[in-house]
Amino acid sequence: MRCLLATLLFTKFLERIPVGTFHKLYPPRRCRRSVGWSVLQGSVNMATLRVLAEFSQRSKHQVCSLHMSASRQEAVVISGRKLARQIREEARTDVEQWVSTGNRRPHLSVVLVGDNVASHSYVLNKTRAAADVGISSETILKPSYISEDELMDLIYKLNTDHRVDGLLVQLPLPEHIDERRICNAVSPDKDVDGFHVVNVGRMCLDQSTMLPATPWGVWEIIKRTGIPTLGKNVVVAGRSKNVGMPIAMLLHSDGRHERPGGDATVTITHRYTPKEQLCQHTRIADIVVAAAGIPNLITADMIKEGAVVIDVGINRVHDHVTGKDRLVGDVDFEGVRQKASFITPVPGGVGPMTVAMLMKNTIKAAKNLLLTPAERICMVASS
């Protein structure tokens, strides 16, 4: 490539030299003894130098342009697994310090209803992560036909059990159970999912609270990668109360408040946003967060060069090549990575961060039981 480029540039240089210049610079030997040869040589050399100087300036620009176009890098793939390992290491250190000062080891209780395969897999990942960072945990299995009142009774018992620091009920629940009622039944102080109405309200008011694990994971990805948000245009595709809405709240809120936010200008889109309007928003966005649960919702033609793309979607699609199901996000990963500056993969992006932030919330919950309200604010704000 370099040889070809050098040849092209040298050819362009030769084309700029006036016809006969080389004959004047290097005439036959018999002519070099003439009186005017030295004067002629000096004047031609000056002319040639001017041509060379002009050509050098233009060629530098051409080489730079060619270099930039030829070496356009693909997006940096943000490893959620790597960031999650860092956070889990921080959590492990925090737990050991907490225990070493005479405190009880944090405990997480997970209630799992039914036989949803994905839910069982997610819960297993959470309990494994808990063991990894030194948090004790238990999984309480209940059949899909459990009544709502029976589930409420179980949650009440766990709320009043002083040995339980963090409590979560794995979603989704069977259709006959009201998920919002169940989420609000969990004690706000033990609500490590951050779904209780009190915790959601405090988050929306930029106050210290238990943040939902997935939105907090997205926030940590952006912060720890060094992606600026102040004054940036952000599009969040998806308005779910557990993911899309909290992500928008974290990114748009005031960075000077008790719970600092991203100070970005955020647009939320949803299933009723026409595709042409969605494209209008995403094409001017500095950051696009896809959390709609629609495979290939965001494609390369929908983002601007250098945008940051965070893929929160988890969709199971059938692979016609292997004949098996596979996980994909909401973003056309291979296409978008050619234009984006940063992108998260699925799997291996936001998912591991969700589990890591859940561990951080469990540690917070354990400490909250022994802290005064003022101390709680300081602890959450510093995390």
N, C-alpha and C positions, 0 to 999 in steps of 0.2 A: 504493500500500500504506500509506504513512504517513498520507495523508489519510483513508483508511478507518479506520485505527487511531485517529486523533485523534477522528473522529466518534463511534466506538463508545465511547471513554472519556468524551467530553463528555456523551453520552447517559446513561451510567451515573451521571455526576455529577448531572445534572438529576434523575434518579430518586431520589437521596439527599436532595435539598432538600425540606423539609416543605412541604406544600401551603399556599399563601398567603404564603410567605416573600417572594416578589418583590413582592407587593402591599403587604406591610408595609415592605419596604425602600424601595419607590417608590410610595407612595400617591398618589391624585389630588392635584393642586395645592391644592385647597380644604382638604384635611385637613392639609397640612404646617405650617400656622400654629398648630396646637394645641399646648398646653403640653407634653404628653407625647411629642411627636414625637422630640425629640432623645434622650431617655432610651430610648425604644423602638428608635430607630435603632441606638444603641450596643449594647444587649443582643442585638438580632438579628444585628448585625455579628459579635459574639463567637461566637454560635452557628454562624453561617455559616462563620467561620474555622475552628472546630473540625471542622466537616464537611469543609471543604476539606483540612485537615491530615490527617485520617484517610483521606480519599479519595486524597490524594497518595501516602501511604505504600503503600496497596494497589495503586494504579495503577502505581507504580514496579516493584513485583514482577511485576505482570501484563505490563507492557511488556518487562521483562527476560526473562520466560518466553517471551513471544511472539517476541522477538528471537532468543533462543537456538534455539528450535525452527524458526524460519523461515530462519535463516542457517547451519544445520548444514553445515559444509564437507565436501566429499569428501576422501578421503585425499590426503596429499601423495605424488605419484608420484616416487619416488627415481630419478633418472637415473643408471644405471650408466655410461652413456657419458660423462657429465660428470665423474663421479668417476674413471673410468678415464683420462680426459685429464689430470687433475691428477696421478695416479700416474705416468703415462708421462712427464709433464714432469719430475717428480722423478727418474725413472730416467734421462732424457736428461741432466739436470744431473750426476747421479752418474757416468754413463759418461764425460762430457767431463772431469770432474775426475780420474777414474781414469786416463784416457789422457794427460791433460796432465802428470801426474807421472811419465810414462815407462813406464807399464804397457801391455801389449798389449790391444787392443780385445777385449771379451768375445765369445765365439763359441758359438752354439747349433746343435747337430745334431739334426735330426728324422728319425726313421725311420718311413716310411709304407708299410704293407703292404696290397696289394689295391686295389680300385677303389671302395671305399665313398665315395659322393658327399659325404655329410656330413663324413666324415673329411678329405677333400681340401679342403673349404671351411674347416674349422677350422684345418688346417695352413697354408693360405694366409693366414688372418687372423693367425696367430702370426708367420709370417715377415715380413709387412708391418709388424706392430707392432715387431718386432726392428729392422728398417731405420729405422723412425721414431725410435727412441730411441738409435740408433747402435750396435746390436749386430749383428755379422755372423752370418749363418746359412746353413745348407744343408739341403735336403730330399733324403733318400736314399730313392728309390722302389724297392720290391721287389714282385714278383708275389705273388698270393694263395697260390700253390702252393709258396712257399718253405718249406723244412723248418724245424722248430724248431731243430735243431742248426746249420743255416746261419745262422739269425737270431742264435743265441747267439754264433757266431763273429764276426759283424759287430759285435755289442755289445761283445765283448771288445776288438776292434781300436779302437773308439771310446773305450772306457774308458782304454786305454793311450796314446791320442794326446794329447800335451801341448797341442796346439792347440785341443782341444775342451774348453770349460769346462762347458757344460750339455748334457745328453743326455736326450731323451725318445723313447719309442716310442709312437706314436699308437694309442690304443685306440678301438674293439674290434679284436681280432685274429681271423684265421680260426679256425674251431672246432677245427682239429687242433693248434693251438698253445696251450700252457698260459700264460695271461696272468700268473699269479702267479710262475711260474718266470722269465719274461722281465723282469718288474718287479724281481725280486730280483737279476737279472743285471747291471742297471745299477749302476755305482759309486754308493754313497750320497753321495759328495761332488759327483757330477755329476747327481744325480737331481732335476732341476728340477720334476718332477711330484710329488715327495714321496711316492712309492708304495713305495719300498724298505722292507722290514720293519724295518730299523734306524731309518729316519726316522720310520716310523709308531710304533715303540716309544718313541722319544725324545719324540715329540709327546704320547703318552699319559702319559708321566711328567713332563709340563710342562717339558721340557728344550729348549734351543735346537736347532733343526733346520730342514731344508727342509720347509715346510708345504705340503700339497696346495693347488694354486692356487685351485680353486673354493671350498673351505671358507675359505681365507684371504681370498678376495674377499668372501664373506659377512660375515666378521668385520670387514673394513675398511669395508664399507657401514654396518654397525651403529655402529662407532666414529666414523667421519667424519660421520655424520648426527647424532650426539649422542644416540643412543637408549640409555637406561640399561639395564644388565643385572644389576647387583648386586641379588641377592635376588628377581629377577623369575622368573615362571613361563614356561618355554619348552617348546614342543612341536616336535620335529623329526620330520616324517613321512617316513620312509625311513631304512634302516639300512645302505646300501651302504658298503663299506669305504673307498671313495675319496671319498665325499661326505657321506652322512648321519652316519656314525659320527664322522669328524673334526670336523664342525660341532658335534656334541654335545660332543665333548671340549674344543673351544676355548671354548664358551660356559659349560660347567659348572666348568672348572678354576679353581684359586686365582689370584687376581690378584696375589698377592705372590710367585709363584714365578718361576723363571728365564725361563720363557716364560709371561707373564701371561695369565690367562684372564678369563672374564666373570663368575664367581661367581654364575651363575644356577642355578635348580633346573630340570633338564632331563628331559623325558620323551621317549623314543624310541618311535615306533609303526612298524608295518610291514604287510606284505600280509595277515598273519593277525590283525591287530588288528580286532575287530568294529567295524563302522561306528558303532554306538551308543557304544562305548567311546572311539573316536576323537573323537566329538563331545563327550563328557564332558570329555576332556582339552583340546580346542581352545577350548571355551567359557570356560575359566577361564585361558587362556594370555594373557600379556602380549605374547609374541612367538610367531608361528607360522612355522616354516621348512618349506616344502613341497618335498620332494626325493624323491618316490616314482616319478616318471615316469608318472603317471596323470592325464590331462586332467580338469579340473574336480573334482578330489578335494576341494578346500576351497571351500565355498560360503558365502554371507553368513550363513546361519542357524547356521553352525558356529563363528563367532567372536564375541567380545564387542565392544561399542562401544569404539573407540579402540585396538584391538589393532594391533600392527605385523606385517605379513605380508611375508615374503621368499619369492619364488617362484624356485626353482632348476630346476624342471622344464623340459625342452625336448621337446616332442612335436609330431610332424607329423601334422596331421589334414586331411581333405579338406573343402574349403569348397564346399558345394553351390551357393552363389550364383555364385562365380567359376569353379567347376569345377577349381580348382587346389589344391594342398596349401599349408598355411600353418602357421607355428609358433605354438604356444600353450604355456602353462605348466601347472602342476598346480592353479592357482587360477582360479576364475571371476572374472576381473579386474573386469568392469563391476559385478557384484553386490557383491563384497567391498569395492571402493573406496568404497562408500556408507557403510560402517561403520568401516573401518579408519582409523587415524591416519596410517600410512605404508604404502606398498605398492611393490613393484618390478614393472615390466612385463616381458613376454616378447614379442618380443625387446627388447633395450636395457637389461636390468637386470643380472643376475649375469654373463651371458655376457662382456661387455666387461671386467668386473673380473677374470675368470679369466685372460684374456690379459695384462692389465696385471700381475697378480701373478706370472705366469710370467716376465715380463721382470725383475721384482725378484729372483726366484730365480736367474735366470741371472747377474745381477750379483753376487749373494752367492756363487755357485759360483766365479766368476772370482776373487773376493777370497779365498775360502777356501783356494785353492791356495798363497797366499803368506803366510797367517797361522798363528800358533801356535794350539793348542787354546784357550788362555785368550782370545786376541784374537778368535777365532771366536765364542765365547760372548758377548763384549761387543758384537760387531757385530750378531749376530742379535737379541739382547735389545733393542738400541736401535732396531731397524727397525720 
